[in-house]
């Protein structure tokens, strides 16, 4: 006969009262020791700390800060995804600053516009001292009450819509223009552009850079060579194959993010044109230099973007009330081979 099911009972979290009873002192004395307020003998302090350690006592820093009307020493960071090279580097850049200042970083993935709003409002309700945001949605005006209440916020990679706030971005227009010029200088005139959602600020700005370079070179842009709103590697692969099947196919392709670059590379390998079609990707990515041919990219310092955004937020938390600023970080083109393939080869 089986034993009757017994519900597992977890021990209660130890309290200051439990420590006081074990040491034989007042709760006030325990509080003074744990909060480093002084006024307690060294012997008593040692015994209180030993008992707290033995019982597994953990101070509630958040509750203490709120009781004292102070800060929670916590920063909220909201990104669209948390497992890509871009966001990994961005988070590391932010963490380098927050850790140096003894701040705790709460990172959350928004995934969608609706979840972005609920996540940011949830972080605000938890009394974070400031917010760092890579916006996903097209309207951040819902954060106005939080901003008015004194919560500092800095936006990263894309500016907010519906409110004014500090922003740290990349020179997307300059990067797009540099990529297009690089291809034009090598004789390309049929340049395809593949990108993600056309509603994204970064996509629009990079495309604007390409169009500017084409106008300056007096090259007519063929609309069918621009394919946006591609959500996956497979989408990009299919669009690339369709472009290559045109009566007058592109001789070069500029992909506007890493996902697009991977889709383009896969499609070219599939049809044996990797060494015949020039490719430049926006954003460097792991192993890009080991492919054959190695991928030419427009690179930028993502970690620096995170660091500057975190430093700007800390400045606001320290009382800076100057007008919102937009900091634009430069890009640089890394030539590796794929972007240097001339038109008409083979």
HUSUL-V735927 format. One record per pair of residues at least 6 apart in sequence whose ideal C-beta (glycine too) atoms are under 6 Angstrom apart, sorted by sequence separation. I is the first residue (numbers start at 0). J is the second residue. D is the distance in whole Angstrom. If there is no record, write none. Layout:
i=[I I]
j=[J J]
d=[D D]
//
This chain:
i=[64 80 109 229 254 267 19 31 32 64 97 195 213 242 287 31 78 158 182 194 109 229 254 267 16 19 61 94 154 15 18 28 107 252 32 152 153 154 155 226 283 15 280 32 263 283 279 280 281 76 192 29 143 307 115 139 260 115 139 140 123 129 130 131 132 133 138 139 140 74 112 133 134 137 138 139 22 112 235 239 304 22 33 116 134 224 256 257 109 232 236 240 251 252 253 254 255 256 81 123 235 239 257 22 74 76 80 21 232 236 299 72 73 74 75 76 77 79 171 175 179 188 197 232 236 197 299 18 77 172 176 180 196 18 171 175 179 183 191 192 193 194 297 298 171 175 172 176 297 298 172 176 296 295 295 13 77 294 13 77 193 293 295 13 157 293 294 295 292 193 292 75 288 205 191 75 202 73 71 74 75 76 77 78 79 71 70 191 278 279 189 189 190 191 192 193 194 195 277 187 277 187 193 182 275 275 178 205 250 178 174 178 174 169 167 167 167 165 155 181 155 153 177 186 187 174 185 186 170 173 181 153 165 153 164 165 166 167 168 169 170 163 170 151 151 151 131 129 129 128 84 92 96 91 89 93 88 92 96 88 92 96 85 89 93]
j=[70 86 115 235 260 273 26 38 39 71 104 202 220 249 294 39 86 166 190 202 118 238 263 276 26 29 71 104 164 26 29 39 118 263 44 164 165 166 167 238 296 29 294 47 278 298 295 296 297 93 209 47 162 326 135 159 280 136 160 161 145 151 152 153 154 155 160 161 162 97 135 156 157 160 161 162 46 136 259 263 328 47 58 141 159 249 281 282 135 258 262 266 277 278 279 280 281 282 108 150 262 266 284 50 102 104 108 50 261 265 328 102 103 104 105 106 107 109 201 205 209 218 227 262 266 228 330 50 109 204 208 212 228 51 204 208 212 216 224 225 226 227 330 331 205 209 207 211 332 333 208 212 333 334 335 54 118 335 55 119 235 335 337 56 200 336 337 338 336 238 337 122 335 255 242 127 255 127 126 129 130 131 132 133 135 128 128 249 337 338 249 250 251 252 253 254 255 256 338 250 340 251 259 251 344 345 253 281 342 279 281 297 297 299 304 307 308 311 304 332 308 308 332 341 342 330 341 342 327 330 338 311 323 312 323 324 325 326 327 328 329 323 330 312 315 316 308 312 316 316 284 302 306 302 301 305 301 305 309 302 306 310 301 305 309]
d=[6 6 4 5 4 5 5 5 5 5 5 6 5 6 4 5 5 5 5 5 5 6 5 6 6 5 5 6 6 5 5 5 5 5 5 5 4 5 5 4 5 5 6 4 6 4 5 5 5 6 6 5 5 6 5 4 3 5 6 3 5 5 4 6 5 5 5 5 6 6 6 5 5 6 5 6 5 3 5 5 6 6 6 6 6 6 6 5 5 6 5 5 4 5 5 5 5 6 5 6 3 4 5 5 5 6 6 5 5 5 6 5 5 5 5 5 5 6 5 4 4 5 4 4 5 6 5 5 5 5 4 5 6 5 4 3 4 5 4 5 5 5 5 6 5 5 5 5 5 5 4 5 5 5 5 4 5 6 6 6 6 4 5 5 4 5 5 3 4 6 5 4 6 5 5 4 6 5 5 5 5 4 5 5 5 6 5 4 4 4 4 5 5 5 5 5 3 6 6 5 4 4 5 5 5 5 5 6 4 5 6 5 4 5 5 5 4 5 6 6 5 5 5 6 5 4 6 5 5 6 6 5 5 5 5 5 5 5 6 5 5 5 5 6 4 6 6 5 5 6 6 4 6 6 5 4 4 3 4 5 4 6 6 4 5]
//
